[in-house]
């Protein structure tokens, strides 16, 4: 009987000790229960773990986030369930590109780097092998991207023959996945 009470007391103590507060860092305000006055609270524009927040938090994509932050495509990247695969131009690529313009122009360019579905590098490698060394994907912008490998390096090319190496890859988001491309693809 004493053993059971000791065991029960030990389990209760372990449960109490294990229940400490966890701090979560956010970019925006935290909405808590202390808003007794029912005041309007600003909700962060970019919610955690979607494509837009992954772009924002990836060091090599901060210039892209600055371009799309006020563009209509931000809604698709934050709110749409997708899933989408984004072959995102790196900061270096964006520096080389002609100015993207505003709003809709940025959205139209970025859609040429996006395809439907969540395509990991593992699945893309399998598709490349299964299709004789290359795999074609239709983009949301109405163009075609072809993925292929040379050794262990994966590339994309467009119908004009421009090619871009895929760098950092498999950046997983709640509504898709991101692969960083190291060169510009002209469309």
N, C-alpha and C positions, 0 to 999 in steps of 0.2 A: 504494500500500500504506500509506504514512504517513497519507494522507487517511482511509482506512478506520479505522485505529487511533485517529486524532484524533476522528473522528465517534463511534466506539464509546465512547471515554473521556468525551466530552462528554455523551452520552446517559446514561451511568452516573452521572456527577456530577449531572446534572439530576434523575435519579430519586432519588438519595440526598437531595438538598436538598429536594425536594418532599415527602418522607416525614417531616414533623415531626409531633409529637403534637398531637392536637386535644383540647381540653378541652370537655366537655359538662357544662352545669350541670343539676343535678337537684334536686328537692325532697326526695328521700329518700336513703338510703344508696346508695353505689355498690358493687356486688358485683364484686370483682376476684379475681385469682389469689393474693392474699396471705393468704387464709383457709386456712392450712396445717393448722389444727387441726380443720377441718370443723365449726366452730361454727355454730349456727343464726344466720342473718342475717335481720334484718327486711327484707322486701321492701316497697317503697312501695305504699300502697293504690291510688293513682291512677297508672297507667302512662301514659307520654307519648302524646299525640296522640289519645286517645279522647275521647268527648263530655264525660266528667266532667273530664278534665284541661283541656280547652278552656274549660269553664265556670269552673273554678278560676282559670285564667290570664287571663280576660277581666275587665277592671276593672269593667265594668257588671254583672257576674254574680256577684260575690263573695258577696253575701247569699244568692243561690240555692244556691251551693255549700255554705254554712254550713247551710242547711236540709236538703240532701239527703245530706250527708256520712255520716250514720249511718242513713240510710233504706235500706230494701230495694232501692230503685230504683238505688242506686249500682252494684250488680252489673250491672244491665242496661246502664247507661251506660258501664261500664268493660269488661265481659267479652263482651257480646253483639256479634256481628258486624254486626247491623243489616242494612242501613243505616236510620237513623232521621233524620227532620227534627224538630228541636226549636225551637219558637217560645218562646224562654225569656223569662220576665218579668224585667225589669231590676231593679236594686236599688231604684229609686224606686217601681216597681210593688209590690214585696214590702213596702215600708214602709207602703203604703196598704191592703194586703190584711189581712183578719182573720188571726189566727194560724193557721198551717197545721196545727197539731197535731203529732203525732209519727209517725215511721215510715211506716206504711201510708197514713195520711191524706195525707202529703206526696206519696207515690208516686202515689196516685190523682189528686190535683190535677194533678201534672206530666204524667201520661199524657194529660190532656185538652188539653195543649199539644204533644203528639207525634204524628207520623204516620209510617207506614212509607214507606221510600224516601228517597233523597237528593235533595231538591228545592232547586235553586239558584234565585236570583232570576231568572236568565235563563230557566230552564225554567218557572218559575212565571209569568213575564210572557207567555211563549208560550202556556201553558195558559189564562191569562186571556183572551188575544186569541182563541184558538181556540174558546172556550166562550161567546162573546158578552159578555165584560166581567167575568166572575167565574168562579172555579174552586173547587169544593167538594172538601174532603178529610175523610175519616173518621179520627178520632183513635184512639189506642190506648185511650183512656178511654171510648170509645163515644159520643162527641159528633161534631158536624160543625163544621168551620171553613171559612169562605168567604173566599178571597183576592180582592181587587179593587184597582184603581188609580184614583187621582184625580190627573191630571197625571203627575208623576214619582214620586209618593209611593204606596207600597204599604200596604194595610191588610188586617187580618183582622177578620172579625166572626163571632159565634156565632149560634146559632138565636134567642137572645133579642134580637139586634140590637146588642149591645155591640160597639164597634169599638176596635181597637188599631192604631196605626201601627207598621209594622216599621221599626226604626232600623238599627243596625249589622247587617249580614247577611253571609251566606256565610262563616261561621267554620267552616272545613273540619276535620273530625276523621276518624280512621281508620274509624269506624263510623257516620258520618253527617255532618250539617251543622246549624249553629245560626244562627237569626235572632233578634235581640233585639226584643222588643215593648215599647212605651212606655206601654201602658195595661192595666188589668186586664180580663179577660174573665170575667164571672160565669157559672158553670155550674150 
